[in-house]
Every structure is written in structure tokens, then in C-alpha cells.
């Protein structure tokens, strides 16, 4: 199981699919947090939490 959330915590997500590849973002918040973007099929992702950003 893989899970994550947006930096404000409003939206959470999880998937059981292993990422096909990872992307290292270099924006200020991703760089500071050491975040990686995982690429999976959207139909394997479950979203939890709020519905508005």
C-alpha cells in the first residue's frame, strides 16, 4: 500500500499499485520535503478527505 497527501493535508490518497516511475520535483516545497511524484494508473487510486483545494 502506498499513501500520501497534499502539503496542506486536505486531500489524502492511496494505491496498491507499484509506481511505474518516480519524478523528483524541484519546486520549493517538494525540494524542502524531499518529495517524489509516483506515476500509477488513476483507476487504482483512492482519494480521501476534502473535495476542494
C-alpha positions in Angstrom: 0.0 0.0 0.0 1.3 3.4 -0.9 -0.2 6.6 0.6 0.3 10.3 0.6 -1.3 13.7 0.9 -1.1 17.2 -0.4 1.1 19.5 1.7 -1.9 21.2 3.4 -3.3 17.8 4.4 -6.8 18.4 2.9 -6.6 15.6 0.3 -5.2 12.1 1.0 -4.7 9.2 -1.4 -3.6 5.6 -1.5 -3.0 2.9 -4.1 -1.8 -0.7 -4.1 -0.1 -0.4 -7.5 3.7 -0.1 -7.5 4.7 3.1 -9.3 5.8 2.8 -12.9 8.3 5.6 -12.4 9.1 8.4 -9.9 9.7 12.1 -10.6 11.8 14.3 -8.4 10.1 17.7 -8.4 12.3 20.8 -7.8 9.7 23.3 -6.7 10.4 24.9 -3.3 8.1 22.8 -1.2 8.9 19.4 -2.8 12.6 20.2 -2.7 12.4 21.1 1.0 10.3 18.0 1.9 12.3 15.6 -0.4 9.0 14.6 -2.2 8.8 12.2 -5.1 5.9 12.0 -7.5 4.7 8.5 -8.2 3.1 7.6 -11.5 0.3 5.0 -11.4 -3.0 4.2 -13.2 -5.6 6.7 -11.9 -8.2 3.9 -11.5 -6.0 2.3 -8.8 -6.0 5.5 -6.7 -8.5 6.1 -3.9 -8.9 9.7 -2.7 -9.9 10.6 0.9 -10.6 13.8 2.7 -11.8 17.1 1.3 -13.1 17.6 -2.2 -11.9 21.2 -2.7 -8.4 22.5 -2.8 
